[in-house]
Amino acid sequence: MTSRWNKARIAAALVVALPGPGWAQSSKVARSDAPATIALTGSDEPGASLRIDGVLVTGPARTPVAGASIYVYQTDAGGVYNPANPRDSDHPRIHGYLRTDRLGRYAFTTIRPGSYPNTTNPGHIHYQIVAPGYRDRIFEIVFEGDSLIPAQWLRDAAGDQSGVAVVRLERASGGGWRGVHDVVLRPERP
């Protein structure tokens, strides 16, 4: 049974990340006016704080992609997507919608996700990126130094279109962690 305190904490975390009234929660595309920087969790969320910054770019000149939709979601520090159904990644409690700014930048704060309970799957954050004129990108980031990352994932992460990326984290000045993950988008084929 979920306590009154837990229900309030969950509701507060959802208010931070949901895109607002009238928006279909099942959609994986951000509203056109979604911000470039969001908080996925409140300051009272258990776990180590984490900030991810990045830029969406395309082509050899690394031209910024403005206005791209980014949907991110993850587990909590205990590796649970949703208290009602811990492995329900279709209805995660911790998620958010962003749009890159005019320079292709995005950022979000959250907590470092945990590994699924009783598994050897590394903690990770899922991304779904949609931008007109570009191929959709669906992938996840994992964190350098996590002993649960399979060797094959480390090899796969070398490509800029891989389904997994390894992000180096550094200690943030105020505590917690900070990482950078730039994303390369490829134009749609004519």
N, C-alpha and C positions, 0 to 999 in steps of 0.2 A: 504494500500500500504506500502511495506517495504522500508524504507529510505536507501540511499546509505550507511550511517553509520551502520545501522543495518545489512545490507547485508555483509559488511566487518567484523563486529563483529561476525556474525554467521559463516562466512567462516573461520575466525581465530580460533574459537572454534572447528570447525570440523577438521581443520588441526592438532590440538593437539591430537584428539581422534581417528581419522581414522587410520587403519593399513597400508596404503600405496597403491601405484599404483598397479593395477592388482589384487587387492583383492576384492572379491565379498562382497559388503556391506550387502547383505541379509544374509550372513553366520553368524552363532552365535558361531563359533569356531575360536579361535585366531590362527594366523600363528604360525608355530613352533618356529620362532625367536622373537615372541612378548616379550616385556620387562615385568619384574615383578612389575615395578612401573611406573605409568603413570599419566598424568594430563588430566582429562576429560574436564576441562574448562580453559579458559585463565584468567589471573588476573583481566581483566576488566569485567568479568561476574557478573551481579548484584546478590546480595545475600551474605549470610554469608559463608565464606570459611569453608571447611570441609576436613579432611584427615581421611581415613579409612585404617588401617593396619590389617593384619591377617595372619594366617597360615592354610593351608589345611592339615588335619591329618586323619589317619585311625587307627582303632583297639584300644584295651585297653591301649597299650603302647603309643598311640598318635604319631605314626610314620609319619613323614612328607611325603607329596605326591608332588614330584617334577614334573614339566612340565605339570601340569594341565591347561587346558584352562578355563579362566574366562571371560565372557562377562557381563558387567554391563551397565545399562542404567537407566535414570531417567528423571523427569520433571525439568524445570527451577524453579527459586524461586517463580514464579507466578503460578506454577502447570501445565505448558504447555509442552507437549512433542515436538511439532513441530509447529512453527508459522502458517504454511499453514493448519494444521489440529490439533488443540490443544490436542485431545484425541488419536492421532495416535501413539500408543506405538510400532507399527511395524517399524516405521521410526523416532525414537527419535533423536532430535538434539544433546542431551548430552548422549554420550555413549563411551565405549572403550573396548579394547581387551587386556588381560594380559595372561601371563604364569607364574605359580609359579616358584620360583628359586629352587636351589638344596636342600634348607631347607624347601620348601613348603610355603615360604613367598610371600605375595603380598601386594601392597599398591596403593592407588589412591587418588588424590586430586580432589576436585570438589566444588560445593556449596551445601548448605543444600536445598534439594528439597522442593517445596511447595505442598500444598494440591491442588487437582484438583479444579478449580474454581466452586463455588456454590455447593460444596459437603462437606461431613463430612469424607472423606477418608484422613487418615494421610499421610504426606509426606513420601516417601519411595524410596529405590533404589532396582532395580531388579538385581538378579544374575542368570546366567546360567553357570553351571560348567560341563565340560566334561573331563574325564581322562580315558585312556585305562585301563581296568580291574576293573573299579569302576562304580557304578550306577550314572547316570546323576543326578545333583541336580538343581532344579529350585525353587527359593524362593525369598523373598524380605526382606530387613531390614527396620525397623521403629525405631524411636528414643525414648528412655525412657523419660517419662514426657510429651509426646505429648498427650493432652487431647482428641484427636480424635481417639486414638487407642481403638478399641472395646475390651471389657472384654474377649470375646472368643479368640481373637488374643493373649492376654496376657497369657491365659491358654495354648493355642496351642504352644506358643513359648518355653515352658518348654522342649519340645522334641528336640533332636539334628537333627531330620529329618523333622521337621515341614516346612510348606510353608511360615512361617514368623519367623523372629528373632528380638528381641528387643535389641538394642545396646545402651549402656550408653555412653553419650558424655560428654567430659570435655572441659573446655576452654583451647585452645592452648596458649602457651606462647607468640606467636606473634599476637594473636587475632584469631578469628574464633573458630572452634570446631575440636575436635579430638576424634576418637572412634576406638575400636578394635573389630574385628569380626573374630573369628576362625571358620572354617567349618570342620565338620566331614563327610568323605566320606565312604560309605559302599562298600565292594567288590561286583562285579557282582556275581549272583548265577551261579554255574556251570551248 
